Amino acid sequence: MGFFSKDITSMEDLLLHGLQDIYYAEQQITKALPTMIEQATNRDLAAGLKSHLDETYKQIERLEQAFRKLGKEPSGTDCPAIDGLIKESNETAGEIDDKSVLDAAIVANAQAVEHYEIARYGTLIAWAEALGHDDIVRFLTTNLNEEKAANTKLNTVALRKGVNLKAAS
């Protein structure tokens, strides 16, 4: 099923497909984050990524609750966007020898993922609100707020904790 395939005939279908997309994405992120944590040499960066990995498992649980509220079994659908972001992250990391520069790249790649998630959750919240799924809105809003906080933490690591300055020197 492509993002706008003929299998989507209603707003409910669109919401379900969006949930399947972000469910798949969150699962792929749990597979990618351990490598990023292992590669990170900045303590604050590694700790932040580890913390967000733990959060991501909780986000998956909330998504599973959202599926259940819709009377559906939790399932994912391929998400070429997240697959591409993770592939790009892996390729970039493989091209960098300098650990300080690698930390800066990890921050950038993690922020690209966060921005994708922020966009997706924002849209899903709007759709769930339009359909009157207030209980699902709460789950998605919690996830969105965590993604925004993770992005802010990444900014702090890059700018105030010196990752970017160290990479530039």
DSSP file (Angstrom, degrees, kcal/mol; ACC not computed):
  #  RESIDUE AA STRUCTURE BP1 BP2  ACC     N-H-->O    O-->H-N    N-H-->O    O-->H-N    TCO  KAPPA ALPHA  PHI   PSI    X-CA   Y-CA   Z-CA
    1    1 A M              0   0    0      0, 0.0     2,-0.0     0, 0.0    77,-0.0   0.000 360.0 360.0 360.0 116.0    0.0    0.0    0.0
    2    2 A G    >   -     0   0    0      1,-0.1     3,-1.4     2,-0.0     5,-0.1  -0.295 360.0 -95.0 -73.2 168.1    1.6    3.3   -1.1
    3    3 A F  T 3  S+     0   0    0      1,-0.3     2,-0.2    -2,-0.0    -1,-0.1   0.894 124.5  25.2 -57.7 -41.4    1.0    6.4    1.0
    4    4 A F  T 3  S+     0   0    0      3,-0.0    -1,-0.3     2,-0.0     2,-0.1  -0.455  92.8 150.4-118.5  60.4   -2.0    7.5   -1.1
    5    5 A S    X   -     0   0    0     -3,-1.4     3,-1.6    -2,-0.2     0, 0.0  -0.303  63.6-101.4 -86.7 173.4   -3.1    4.2   -2.5
    6    6 A K  T 3  S+     0   0    0      1,-0.3    -1,-0.1    -2,-0.1    -2,-0.0   0.603 114.4  76.3 -70.6 -10.7   -6.6    3.2   -3.6
    7    7 A D  T 3  S+     0   0    0     -5,-0.1     2,-0.9     1,-0.1    -1,-0.3   0.643  80.2  79.1 -72.9 -13.5   -6.9    1.2   -0.3
    8    8 A I    <   +     0   0    0     -3,-1.6    -1,-0.1     1,-0.2     3,-0.1  -0.840  49.1 150.3 -99.0 105.2   -7.4    4.5    1.5
    9    9 A T        +     0   0    0     -2,-0.9     2,-0.3     1,-0.1    -1,-0.2   0.461  60.0  29.8-114.8  -4.5  -11.0    5.5    0.9
   10   10 A S  S  > S-     0   0    0      1,-0.1     4,-2.1     0, 0.0     5,-0.1  -0.932  82.3-103.8-147.6 169.3  -11.8    7.5    4.0
   11   11 A M  H  > S+     0   0    0     -2,-0.3     4,-2.6     2,-0.2     5,-0.2   0.858 121.8  56.9 -64.2 -35.3  -10.2    9.7    6.6
   12   12 A E  H  > S+     0   0    0      2,-0.2     4,-2.6     1,-0.2    -1,-0.2   0.918 107.1  48.5 -60.3 -43.8  -10.3    6.8    9.0
   13   13 A D  H  > S+     0   0    0      2,-0.2     4,-2.7     1,-0.2    -2,-0.2   0.903 110.6  51.4 -61.7 -41.1   -8.3    4.8    6.5
   14   14 A L  H  X S+     0   0    0     -4,-2.1     4,-2.4     2,-0.2    -2,-0.2   0.912 110.3  48.1 -64.0 -43.2   -5.8    7.7    6.2
   15   15 A L  H  X S+     0   0    0     -4,-2.6     4,-2.5     2,-0.2    -2,-0.2   0.933 112.2  49.4 -62.2 -46.1   -5.4    7.9   10.0
   16   16 A L  H  X S+     0   0    0     -4,-2.6     4,-2.3     1,-0.2    -2,-0.2   0.921 111.3  49.1 -59.9 -44.4   -4.9    4.1   10.2
   17   17 A H  H  X S+     0   0    0     -4,-2.7     4,-2.3     1,-0.2    -1,-0.2   0.910 110.3  51.1 -63.5 -41.0   -2.3    4.2    7.4
   18   18 A G  H  X S+     0   0    0     -4,-2.4     4,-2.4     1,-0.2     5,-0.2   0.895 109.5  50.4 -62.5 -39.7   -0.5    7.1    9.1
   19   19 A L  H  X S+     0   0    0     -4,-2.5     4,-2.3     2,-0.2    -1,-0.2   0.897 110.1  50.2 -64.0 -39.8   -0.4    5.2   12.4
   20   20 A Q  H  X S+     0   0    0     -4,-2.3     4,-2.2     2,-0.2    57,-1.3   0.885 109.9  52.0 -64.7 -38.0    1.0    2.2   10.6
   21   21 A D  H  X S+     0   0    0     -4,-2.3     4,-2.4    55,-0.2    -2,-0.2   0.947 113.9  40.5 -63.0 -50.7    3.7    4.5    9.0
   22   22 A I  H  X S+     0   0    0     -4,-2.4     4,-2.9     2,-0.2     5,-0.2   0.828 112.1  57.0 -72.7 -30.1    4.8    6.0   12.3
   23   23 A Y  H  X S+     0   0    0     -4,-2.3     4,-1.9    -5,-0.2    -1,-0.2   0.938 110.5  44.0 -62.5 -47.1    4.6    2.6   14.0
   24   24 A Y  H  X S+     0   0    0     -4,-2.2     4,-2.4    53,-0.2    -2,-0.2   0.930 113.6  52.0 -60.7 -45.9    7.0    1.1   11.4
   25   25 A A  H  X S+     0   0    0     -4,-2.4     4,-2.3     1,-0.2    -2,-0.2   0.927 108.3  49.7 -59.7 -46.6    9.2    4.2   11.7
   26   26 A E  H  X S+     0   0    0     -4,-2.9     4,-1.8     1,-0.2    -1,-0.2   0.889 110.6  50.9 -61.9 -38.1    9.5    4.0   15.5
   27   27 A Q  H  X S+     0   0    0     -4,-1.9     4,-0.9     1,-0.2    -1,-0.2   0.902 110.0  49.1 -66.0 -39.9   10.4    0.3   15.3
   28   28 A Q  H  X S+     0   0    0     -4,-2.4     4,-1.7     1,-0.2     3,-0.4   0.871 107.7  55.7 -66.0 -35.3   13.1    1.1   12.7
   29   29 A I  H  X S+     0   0    0     -4,-2.3     4,-2.7     1,-0.2    -1,-0.2   0.880 101.5  56.4 -64.7 -38.1   14.4    3.8   15.0
   30   30 A T  H  < S+     0   0    0     -4,-1.8    -1,-0.2     1,-0.2    -2,-0.2   0.782 109.9  47.1 -65.5 -23.7   14.8    1.3   17.9
   31   31 A K  H  < S+     0   0    0     -4,-0.9     4,-0.4    -3,-0.4    -1,-0.2   0.806 116.2  43.2 -82.8 -31.4   17.0   -0.7   15.6
   32   32 A A  H >X S+     0   0    0     -4,-1.7     4,-1.5     1,-0.1     3,-0.7   0.830 100.2  68.2 -84.6 -34.3   19.1    2.3   14.4
   33   33 A L  H 3X S+     0   0    0     -4,-2.7     4,-2.8     1,-0.2     5,-0.2   0.862  90.5  60.5 -60.3 -39.9   19.6    4.1   17.8
   34   34 A P  H 3> S+     0   0    0      0, 0.0     4,-2.2     0, 0.0    -1,-0.2   0.884 106.1  48.9 -57.1 -36.6   21.9    1.5   19.4
   35   35 A T  H <> S+     0   0    0     -3,-0.7     4,-2.2    -4,-0.4    -2,-0.2   0.916 111.8  48.5 -66.2 -42.9   24.4    2.0   16.6
   36   36 A M  H  X S+     0   0    0     -4,-1.5     4,-1.9     2,-0.2    -1,-0.2   0.900 111.1  50.6 -63.9 -40.1   24.3    5.7   17.0
   37   37 A I  H  < S+     0   0    0     -4,-2.8    -1,-0.2     1,-0.2    -2,-0.2   0.922 111.2  48.7 -62.3 -44.1   24.8    5.4   20.7
   38   38 A E  H  < S+     0   0    0     -4,-2.2    -2,-0.2    -5,-0.2    -1,-0.2   0.865 113.3  47.0 -64.5 -37.2   27.8    3.1   20.2
   39   39 A Q  H  < S+     0   0    0     -4,-2.2    -1,-0.2    -5,-0.1    -2,-0.2   0.779  90.1  99.3 -76.3 -27.8   29.3    5.5   17.7
   40   40 A A     <  -     0   0    0     -4,-1.9    60,-0.1    -5,-0.2    59,-0.0  -0.374  44.1-179.5 -67.2 133.4   28.8    8.6   19.8
   41   41 A T        +     0   0    0     58,-0.3     2,-0.5    -2,-0.1    -1,-0.2   0.639  58.2  91.5-104.3 -20.4   31.9    9.8   21.7
   42   42 A N  S  > S-     0   0    0     57,-0.2     4,-2.6     1,-0.2     5,-0.2  -0.650  71.5-144.5 -76.5 125.5   30.3   12.8   23.4
   43   43 A R  H  > S+     0   0    0     -2,-0.5     4,-2.7     1,-0.2     5,-0.2   0.903  97.9  49.1 -57.1 -46.5   28.9   11.7   26.8
   44   44 A D  H  > S+     0   0    0      1,-0.2     4,-2.4     2,-0.2    -1,-0.2   0.879 111.9  49.5 -64.1 -38.1   25.9   14.0   26.7
   45   45 A L  H  > S+     0   0    0      2,-0.2     4,-2.5     1,-0.2     5,-0.2   0.947 112.4  46.4 -65.6 -48.9   25.0   12.8   23.2
   46   46 A A  H  X S+     0   0    0     -4,-2.6     4,-2.3     1,-0.2    -2,-0.2   0.913 114.4  48.2 -60.6 -43.4   25.3    9.1   24.0
   47   47 A A  H  X S+     0   0    0     -4,-2.7     4,-2.5    -5,-0.2    -1,-0.2   0.904 111.7  49.8 -65.2 -41.1   23.2    9.6   27.2
   48   48 A G  H  X S+     0   0    0     -4,-2.4     4,-2.2    -5,-0.2    -2,-0.2   0.899 111.6  47.8 -64.3 -41.0   20.5   11.6   25.3
   49   49 A L  H  X S+     0   0    0     -4,-2.5     4,-2.0     2,-0.2    -1,-0.2   0.899 111.8  50.3 -66.2 -40.3   20.3    9.0   22.6
   50   50 A K  H  X S+     0   0    0     -4,-2.3     4,-2.0     2,-0.2    -2,-0.2   0.925 110.7  49.6 -63.3 -44.5   20.0    6.2   25.2
   51   51 A S  H  X S+     0   0    0     -4,-2.5     4,-2.0     1,-0.2    -1,-0.2   0.904 111.1  49.4 -60.3 -41.6   17.3    8.1   27.0
   52   52 A H  H  X S+     0   0    0     -4,-2.2     4,-2.5     2,-0.2    -1,-0.2   0.826 105.0  57.9 -71.2 -29.7   15.4    8.6   23.7
   53   53 A L  H  X S+     0   0    0     -4,-2.0     4,-1.7     2,-0.2    -1,-0.2   0.941 107.6  47.5 -61.7 -45.7   15.7    4.9   22.9
   54   54 A D  H  X S+     0   0    0     -4,-2.0     4,-1.3     1,-0.2    -2,-0.2   0.909 112.4  50.0 -60.5 -41.6   13.9    4.1   26.2
   55   55 A E  H  X S+     0   0    0     -4,-2.0     4,-2.3     1,-0.2    -1,-0.2   0.882 104.3  59.0 -62.4 -39.0   11.3    6.8   25.3
   56   56 A T  H  X S+     0   0    0     -4,-2.5     4,-2.3     1,-0.2    -1,-0.2   0.880 101.3  53.9 -62.4 -38.5   10.8    5.3   21.8
   57   57 A Y  H  X S+     0   0    0     -4,-1.7     4,-1.7     1,-0.2    -1,-0.2   0.896 110.0  48.0 -61.9 -37.8    9.8    1.9   23.3
   58   58 A K  H  X S+     0   0    0     -4,-1.3     4,-2.1     2,-0.2    -2,-0.2   0.862 108.5  54.7 -69.0 -35.6    7.1    3.8   25.4
   59   59 A Q  H  X S+     0   0    0     -4,-2.3     4,-2.4     2,-0.2    -2,-0.2   0.900 105.8  52.2 -63.6 -40.1    6.0    5.6   22.2
   60   60 A I  H  X S+     0   0    0     -4,-2.3     4,-2.3     1,-0.2    -1,-0.2   0.908 107.7  52.3 -61.8 -41.5    5.5    2.3   20.5
   61   61 A E  H  X S+     0   0    0     -4,-1.7     4,-1.8     1,-0.2    -1,-0.2   0.906 109.1  49.7 -61.4 -40.9    3.4    1.1   23.4
   62   62 A R  H  X S+     0   0    0     -4,-2.1     4,-2.1     2,-0.2    -2,-0.2   0.903 109.4  51.5 -65.1 -39.8    1.2    4.3   23.1
   63   63 A L  H  X S+     0   0    0     -4,-2.4     4,-2.5     1,-0.2    -1,-0.2   0.904 107.0  53.6 -62.5 -39.5    0.8    3.6   19.4
   64   64 A E  H  X S+     0   0    0     -4,-2.3     4,-2.1     1,-0.2    -1,-0.2   0.880 107.7  51.0 -62.4 -36.8   -0.3    0.1   20.2
   65   65 A Q  H  X S+     0   0    0     -4,-1.8     4,-2.2     2,-0.2    -1,-0.2   0.887 107.9  52.9 -65.3 -38.8   -2.9    1.6   22.5
   66   66 A A  H  X S+     0   0    0     -4,-2.1     4,-1.3     2,-0.2    -2,-0.2   0.923 108.2  49.9 -62.6 -44.3   -4.0    3.9   19.7
   67   67 A F  H ><>S+     0   0    0     -4,-2.5     5,-2.7     1,-0.2     3,-0.6   0.935 110.3  50.5 -58.3 -45.9   -4.5    0.9   17.3
   68   68 A R  H ><5S+     0   0    0     -4,-2.1     3,-1.6     1,-0.3    -1,-0.2   0.878 104.5  57.1 -62.1 -37.6   -6.5   -0.9   20.0
   69   69 A K  H 3<5S+     0   0    0     -4,-2.2    -1,-0.3     1,-0.3    -2,-0.2   0.822 108.2  48.4 -62.1 -29.3   -8.7    2.1   20.5
   70   70 A L  T <<5S-     0   0    0     -4,-1.3    -1,-0.3    -3,-0.6    -2,-0.2   0.455 119.7-114.1 -87.1  -1.0   -9.5    1.8   16.7
   71   71 A G  T < 5S+     0   0    0     -3,-1.6     2,-0.3    -4,-0.3    -3,-0.2   0.766  76.1 127.1  74.2  25.6  -10.2   -1.9   17.1
   72   72 A K      < -     0   0    0     -5,-2.7    -1,-0.3    -6,-0.2    -2,-0.2  -0.832  65.1-114.5-116.9 152.6   -7.2   -2.7   15.0
   73   73 A E        -     0   0    0     -2,-0.3     2,-0.1    -3,-0.1    -9,-0.0  -0.690  45.3-103.1 -79.2 133.0   -4.2   -5.0   15.5
   74   74 A P        +     0   0    0      0, 0.0     2,-0.3     0, 0.0    -1,-0.1  -0.363  58.6 153.1 -58.9 130.7   -0.9   -3.0   15.7
   75   75 A S        -     0   0    0     -2,-0.1     2,-0.3     2,-0.0   -52,-0.2  -0.987  32.1-134.4-156.3 154.8    1.0   -3.3   12.4
   76   76 A G        -     0   0    0     -2,-0.3     2,-0.4   -53,-0.2   -55,-0.2  -0.695   6.4-153.4-108.8 163.4    3.4   -1.3   10.4
   77   77 A T        -     0   0    0    -57,-1.3   -53,-0.2    -2,-0.3   -52,-0.1  -0.987  42.6 -83.2-132.0 145.2    3.7   -0.4    6.8
   78   78 A D        -     0   0    0     -2,-0.4     3,-0.1     1,-0.1   -53,-0.1  -0.117  38.7-160.9 -48.7 137.4    6.9    0.4    5.0
   79   79 A C     >  -     0   0    0      1,-0.1     4,-2.3   -58,-0.1     3,-0.3  -0.859   9.0-173.1-124.5  93.9    8.0    4.0    5.4
   80   80 A P  H  > S+     0   0    0      0, 0.0     4,-2.4     0, 0.0     5,-0.2   0.797  83.0  61.8 -58.1 -28.5   10.5    4.9    2.7
   81   81 A A  H  > S+     0   0    0      2,-0.2     4,-2.2     1,-0.2     5,-0.2   0.960 108.9  38.4 -64.3 -50.9   11.1    8.3    4.4
   82   82 A I  H  > S+     0   0    0     -3,-0.3     4,-2.5     1,-0.2     5,-0.3   0.890 115.0  54.6 -69.7 -36.9   12.4    6.8    7.6
   83   83 A D  H  X S+     0   0    0     -4,-2.3     4,-2.4     1,-0.2    -1,-0.2   0.916 110.4  47.2 -59.6 -41.3   14.3    4.1    5.7
   84   84 A G  H  X S+     0   0    0     -4,-2.4     4,-2.7    -5,-0.2    -2,-0.2   0.902 111.0  50.1 -67.3 -41.7   16.0    6.8    3.7
   85   85 A L  H  X S+     0   0    0     -4,-2.2     4,-2.1     2,-0.2    -2,-0.2   0.905 113.8  45.6 -63.8 -40.9   16.9    8.9    6.7
   86   86 A I  H  X S+     0   0    0     -4,-2.5     4,-2.5     2,-0.2    -2,-0.2   0.903 112.8  50.4 -69.2 -40.7   18.4    5.9    8.5
   87   87 A K  H  X S+     0   0    0     -4,-2.4     4,-2.6    -5,-0.3    -2,-0.2   0.934 111.3  48.5 -61.6 -45.6   20.3    4.8    5.3
   88   88 A E  H  X S+     0   0    0     -4,-2.7     4,-2.8     1,-0.2     5,-0.2   0.906 110.4  52.0 -60.8 -41.8   21.7    8.3    4.9
   89   89 A S  H  X S+     0   0    0     -4,-2.1     4,-2.5     1,-0.2    -1,-0.2   0.927 111.4  46.3 -60.1 -46.6   22.7    8.3    8.6
   90   90 A N  H  X S+     0   0    0     -4,-2.5     4,-1.8     2,-0.2    -2,-0.2   0.907 113.7  48.2 -64.1 -42.4   24.6    5.0    8.2
   91   91 A E  H  X S+     0   0    0     -4,-2.6     4,-0.6     2,-0.2    -2,-0.2   0.919 112.6  48.3 -65.7 -43.4   26.3    6.1    5.0
   92   92 A T  H >< S+     0   0    0     -4,-2.8     3,-1.5     1,-0.2     4,-0.4   0.938 110.4  51.2 -61.5 -47.2   27.4    9.4    6.4
   93   93 A A  H >< S+     0   0    0     -4,-2.5     3,-1.1     1,-0.3    -1,-0.2   0.860 105.6  56.8 -59.4 -35.8   28.7    7.8    9.6
   94   94 A G  H 3< S+     0   0    0     -4,-1.8    -1,-0.3     1,-0.2    -2,-0.2   0.648 104.7  52.9 -70.5 -14.6   30.7    5.3    7.4
   95   95 A E  T << S+     0   0    0     -3,-1.5     2,-0.5    -4,-0.6    -1,-0.2   0.454  93.6  84.0 -98.1  -2.5   32.5    8.2    5.7
   96   96 A I    <   +     0   0    0     -3,-1.1    -1,-0.0    -4,-0.4    -4,-0.0  -0.900  39.7 170.2-113.8 122.5   33.7   10.0    8.8
   97   97 A D        +     0   0    0     -2,-0.5     2,-0.5     5,-0.0    -1,-0.2   0.813  59.7  86.4 -92.0 -37.3   36.9    9.1   10.6
   98   98 A D     >  -     0   0    0      1,-0.2     4,-2.4     2,-0.1     5,-0.1  -0.529  68.3-151.4 -71.6 118.5   37.1   12.1   13.0
   99   99 A K  H  > S+     0   0    0     -2,-0.5     4,-2.1     1,-0.2   -58,-0.3   0.826  94.1  53.9 -62.9 -33.7   35.1   11.2   16.1
  100  100 A S  H  > S+     0   0    0      2,-0.2     4,-1.7     1,-0.2    67,-0.3   0.910 111.1  45.3 -67.2 -41.3   34.2   14.8   16.8
  101  101 A V  H  > S+     0   0    0      1,-0.2     4,-2.3     2,-0.2    -2,-0.2   0.876 110.0  56.0 -67.8 -37.4   32.9   15.3   13.4
  102  102 A L  H  X S+     0   0    0     -4,-2.4     4,-2.7     1,-0.2    -2,-0.2   0.907 104.2  53.3 -61.6 -41.4   31.0   12.0   13.6
  103  103 A D  H  X S+     0   0    0     -4,-2.1     4,-2.3     1,-0.2    -1,-0.2   0.924 109.0  49.0 -59.0 -43.9   29.3   13.3   16.8
  104  104 A A  H  X S+     0   0    0     -4,-1.7     4,-2.2    59,-0.2    -1,-0.2   0.896 111.9  49.1 -62.4 -39.7   28.1   16.4   14.9
  105  105 A A  H  X S+     0   0    0     -4,-2.3     4,-3.0     2,-0.2     5,-0.2   0.885 108.1  53.7 -67.0 -38.5   26.8   14.2   12.1
  106  106 A I  H  X S+     0   0    0     -4,-2.7     4,-2.8     2,-0.2     5,-0.2   0.925 108.7  49.5 -61.8 -43.8   25.0   12.0   14.6
  107  107 A V  H  X S+     0   0    0     -4,-2.3     4,-2.5     2,-0.2    -2,-0.2   0.947 113.0  46.9 -59.0 -48.0   23.3   15.0   16.0
  108  108 A A  H  X S+     0   0    0     -4,-2.2     4,-1.9     1,-0.2    -2,-0.2   0.914 114.3  46.4 -61.5 -44.3   22.3   16.2   12.5
  109  109 A N  H  X S+     0   0    0     -4,-3.0     4,-1.7     2,-0.2    -1,-0.2   0.893 112.3  50.3 -67.2 -39.3   21.0   12.8   11.5
  110  110 A A  H  X S+     0   0    0     -4,-2.8     4,-2.5    -5,-0.2    -1,-0.2   0.890 109.5  52.0 -65.3 -38.4   19.1   12.3   14.7
  111  111 A Q  H  X S+     0   0    0     -4,-2.5     4,-2.8    -5,-0.2    -1,-0.2   0.866 104.4  56.2 -67.0 -34.7   17.5   15.7   14.2
  112  112 A A  H  X S+     0   0    0     -4,-1.9     4,-1.8     2,-0.2    -1,-0.2   0.918 110.0  46.1 -61.1 -41.4   16.4   14.8   10.7
  113  113 A V  H  X S+     0   0    0     -4,-1.7     4,-2.5     2,-0.2    -2,-0.2   0.928 111.8  51.2 -65.4 -45.3   14.6   11.8   12.2
  114  114 A E  H  X S+     0   0    0     -4,-2.5     4,-3.0     1,-0.2    -2,-0.2   0.910 108.5  51.6 -59.2 -42.5   13.1   13.9   14.9
  115  115 A H  H  X S+     0   0    0     -4,-2.8     4,-2.2     2,-0.2    -1,-0.2   0.886 109.2  50.4 -64.4 -37.9   11.8   16.4   12.4
  116  116 A Y  H  X S+     0   0    0     -4,-1.8     4,-2.6    -5,-0.2    -1,-0.2   0.947 112.8  46.3 -61.2 -48.0   10.2   13.7   10.4
  117  117 A E  H  X S+     0   0    0     -4,-2.5     4,-3.2     1,-0.2     5,-0.3   0.904 110.4  52.8 -63.7 -41.5    8.5   12.3   13.5
  118  118 A I  H  X S+     0   0    0     -4,-3.0     4,-2.3     1,-0.2    -1,-0.2   0.926 111.8  46.5 -59.2 -45.1    7.3   15.8   14.6
  119  119 A A  H  X S+     0   0    0     -4,-2.2     4,-2.0    -5,-0.2    -2,-0.2   0.929 114.7  46.6 -62.8 -45.5    5.7   16.3   11.2
  120  120 A R  H  X S+     0   0    0     -4,-2.6     4,-2.5     1,-0.2    -2,-0.2   0.939 113.6  46.9 -65.3 -47.2    4.1   12.9   11.2
  121  121 A Y  H  X S+     0   0    0     -4,-3.2     4,-2.5     1,-0.2    -1,-0.2   0.898 109.8  54.6 -63.8 -39.1    2.7   13.2   14.7
  122  122 A G  H  X S+     0   0    0     -4,-2.3     4,-1.9    -5,-0.3    -1,-0.2   0.923 111.1  45.0 -58.9 -44.3    1.4   16.7   14.1
  123  123 A T  H  X S+     0   0    0     -4,-2.0     4,-2.4     2,-0.2    -2,-0.2   0.923 111.9  51.3 -65.0 -45.2   -0.5   15.5   11.1
  124  124 A L  H  X S+     0   0    0     -4,-2.5     4,-2.8     1,-0.2     5,-0.2   0.879 108.4  52.4 -62.0 -38.0   -1.9   12.4   12.9
  125  125 A I  H  X S+     0   0    0     -4,-2.5     4,-2.7     2,-0.2    -1,-0.2   0.934 109.1  49.7 -62.4 -45.3   -3.1   14.6   15.8
  126  126 A A  H  X S+     0   0    0     -4,-1.9     4,-2.2     1,-0.2    -2,-0.2   0.907 113.6  46.0 -61.1 -42.0   -4.9   16.8   13.4
  127  127 A W  H  X S+     0   0    0     -4,-2.4     4,-1.7     2,-0.2    -2,-0.2   0.928 112.5  49.2 -67.1 -44.5   -6.6   13.9   11.7
  128  128 A A  H  <>S+     0   0    0     -4,-2.8     5,-2.8     1,-0.2     4,-0.4   0.890 111.7  50.3 -63.3 -38.8   -7.5   12.2   15.0
  129  129 A E  H ><5S+     0   0    0     -4,-2.7     3,-1.4     1,-0.2    -1,-0.2   0.936 108.7  51.6 -62.3 -46.0   -9.0   15.4   16.3
  130  130 A A  H 3<5S+     0   0    0     -4,-2.2    -1,-0.2     1,-0.3    -2,-0.2   0.824 112.1  47.3 -61.0 -31.1  -11.0   15.8   13.1
  131  131 A L  T 3<5S-     0   0    0     -4,-1.7    -1,-0.3    -5,-0.1    -2,-0.2   0.456 116.2-114.3 -90.9  -1.4  -12.4   12.3   13.5
  132  132 A G  T < 5 +     0   0    0     -3,-1.4     2,-1.5    -4,-0.4     3,-0.2   0.716  66.9 143.9  78.6  20.5  -13.2   12.8   17.2
  133  133 A H     >< +     0   0    0     -5,-2.8     4,-2.2     1,-0.2     3,-0.4  -0.523  12.1 161.0 -91.2  68.5  -10.6   10.3   18.5
  134  134 A D  H  > S+     0   0    0     -2,-1.5     4,-1.7     1,-0.2    -1,-0.2   0.832  70.5  56.0 -61.6 -33.8   -9.7   12.3   21.6
  135  135 A D  H  > S+     0   0    0     -3,-0.2     4,-1.3     1,-0.2    -1,-0.2   0.889 109.9  45.8 -66.4 -37.8   -8.2    9.3   23.4
  136  136 A I  H  > S+     0   0    0     -3,-0.4     4,-2.6     1,-0.2     5,-0.3   0.872 106.0  60.5 -71.1 -37.5   -5.9    8.7   20.5
  137  137 A V  H  X S+     0   0    0     -4,-2.2     4,-2.7     1,-0.2     5,-0.2   0.903 102.4  53.3 -55.5 -42.1   -5.0   12.5   20.4
  138  138 A R  H  X S+     0   0    0     -4,-1.7     4,-2.0     2,-0.2    -1,-0.2   0.924 109.9  46.4 -61.8 -45.1   -3.7   12.2   23.9
  139  139 A F  H  X S+     0   0    0     -4,-1.3     4,-1.9     1,-0.2    -2,-0.2   0.939 116.0  45.2 -61.1 -47.0   -1.4    9.3   23.1
  140  140 A L  H  X S+     0   0    0     -4,-2.6     4,-2.8     1,-0.2    -2,-0.2   0.863 110.2  54.0 -67.9 -36.3   -0.1   11.0   20.0
  141  141 A T  H  X S+     0   0    0     -4,-2.7     4,-2.7    -5,-0.3    -1,-0.2   0.890 106.8  51.9 -66.3 -39.0    0.4   14.4   21.7
  142  142 A T  H  X S+     0   0    0     -4,-2.0     4,-1.9    -5,-0.2    -1,-0.2   0.937 112.2  46.3 -60.9 -45.7    2.5   12.7   24.4
  143  143 A N  H  X S+     0   0    0     -4,-1.9     4,-2.3     2,-0.2    -2,-0.2   0.925 112.0  51.2 -61.7 -44.8    4.7   11.2   21.7
  144  144 A L  H  X S+     0   0    0     -4,-2.8     4,-2.6     1,-0.2     5,-0.2   0.923 108.8  50.6 -59.4 -45.4    4.9   14.5   19.8
  145  145 A N  H  X S+     0   0    0     -4,-2.7     4,-2.1     1,-0.2    -1,-0.2   0.873 110.0  50.4 -62.6 -36.8    6.0   16.3   23.0
  146  146 A E  H  X S+     0   0    0     -4,-1.9     4,-2.4     2,-0.2    -1,-0.2   0.887 110.0  50.3 -67.1 -38.6    8.7   13.8   23.6
  147  147 A E  H  X S+     0   0    0     -4,-2.3     4,-2.2     2,-0.2    -2,-0.2   0.916 110.9  48.7 -65.9 -42.0    9.9   14.1   20.0
  148  148 A K  H  X S+     0   0    0     -4,-2.6     4,-2.2     1,-0.2    -2,-0.2   0.910 112.0  49.3 -63.2 -41.1   10.0   17.9   20.4
  149  149 A A  H  X S+     0   0    0     -4,-2.1     4,-2.4     2,-0.2    -2,-0.2   0.895 109.2  52.1 -65.3 -39.6   11.9   17.6   23.7
  150  150 A A  H  X S+     0   0    0     -4,-2.4     4,-2.2     2,-0.2    -1,-0.2   0.908 109.2  50.1 -62.5 -41.1   14.4   15.2   22.1
  151  151 A N  H  X S+     0   0    0     -4,-2.2     4,-2.2     2,-0.2    -2,-0.2   0.908 110.1  50.1 -63.0 -42.2   15.0   17.7   19.3
  152  152 A T  H  X S+     0   0    0     -4,-2.2     4,-2.3     1,-0.2    -2,-0.2   0.905 109.6  51.2 -63.2 -41.2   15.6   20.4   21.8
  153  153 A K  H  X S+     0   0    0     -4,-2.4     4,-2.5     1,-0.2    -1,-0.2   0.894 108.3  51.8 -63.0 -39.9   18.1   18.2   23.7
  154  154 A L  H  X S+     0   0    0     -4,-2.2     4,-2.4     2,-0.2    -1,-0.2   0.907 108.3  51.4 -63.5 -40.9   19.9   17.5   20.5
  155  155 A N  H  X S+     0   0    0     -4,-2.2     4,-3.0     2,-0.2     5,-0.4   0.924 110.0  50.1 -58.8 -44.2   20.2   21.3   19.9
  156  156 A T  H  X>S+     0   0    0     -4,-2.3     5,-2.1     1,-0.2     4,-1.9   0.915 110.6  48.5 -62.3 -44.1   21.6   21.7   23.4
  157  157 A V  H  <5S+     0   0    0     -4,-2.5     6,-1.8     3,-0.2     7,-0.2   0.916 116.2  44.1 -62.1 -42.5   24.2   19.0   22.9
  158  158 A A  H  <5S+     0   0    0     -4,-2.4     6,-2.0    -5,-0.2     7,-0.5   0.922 129.0  22.8 -68.3 -44.4   25.2   20.5   19.5
  159  159 A L  H  <5S+     0   0    0     -4,-3.0    -3,-0.2    -5,-0.2    -2,-0.2   0.892 133.5  26.4 -96.4 -45.1   25.3   24.2   20.6
  160  160 A R  T  <5S+     0   0    0     -4,-1.9    -3,-0.2    -5,-0.4    -4,-0.1   0.752 119.6  52.0 -96.0 -25.1   25.8   24.4   24.4
  161  161 A K  S   <S-     0   0    0     -5,-2.1    -1,-0.2    -4,-0.1    -4,-0.1   0.401 111.0-116.2 -93.7   2.5   27.6   21.1   25.1
  162  162 A G  S  > S+     0   0    0     -6,-0.3     4,-2.7    -4,-0.0     5,-0.3   0.526  72.1 132.1  86.1   7.9   30.2   21.9   22.4
  163  163 A V  H  > S+     0   0    0     -6,-1.8     4,-2.1     1,-0.2   -59,-0.2   0.948  80.8  42.5 -58.6 -48.5   29.7   19.1   19.9
  164  164 A N  H  > S+     0   0    0     -6,-2.0     4,-1.9    -7,-0.2    -1,-0.2   0.922 115.5  48.8 -65.7 -43.6   29.7   21.5   17.0
  165  165 A L  H  > S+     0   0    0     -7,-0.5     4,-1.1     1,-0.2    -1,-0.2   0.910 111.9  48.9 -63.1 -42.0   32.6   23.6   18.3
  166  166 A K  H  < S+     0   0    0     -4,-2.7     3,-0.4     1,-0.2    -1,-0.2   0.901 111.8  49.4 -64.3 -40.1   34.7   20.6   18.9
  167  167 A A  H  < S+     0   0    0     -4,-2.1    -1,-0.2   -67,-0.3    -2,-0.2   0.840 110.0  52.4 -66.9 -32.0   33.9   19.2   15.4
  168  168 A A  H  <        0   0    0     -4,-1.9    -1,-0.2     1,-0.2    -2,-0.2   0.701 360.0 360.0 -77.8 -19.5   34.9   22.6   13.9
  169  169 A S     <        0   0    0     -4,-1.1    -1,-0.2    -3,-0.4    -2,-0.2   0.477 360.0 360.0 -88.7 360.0   38.2   22.8   15.6
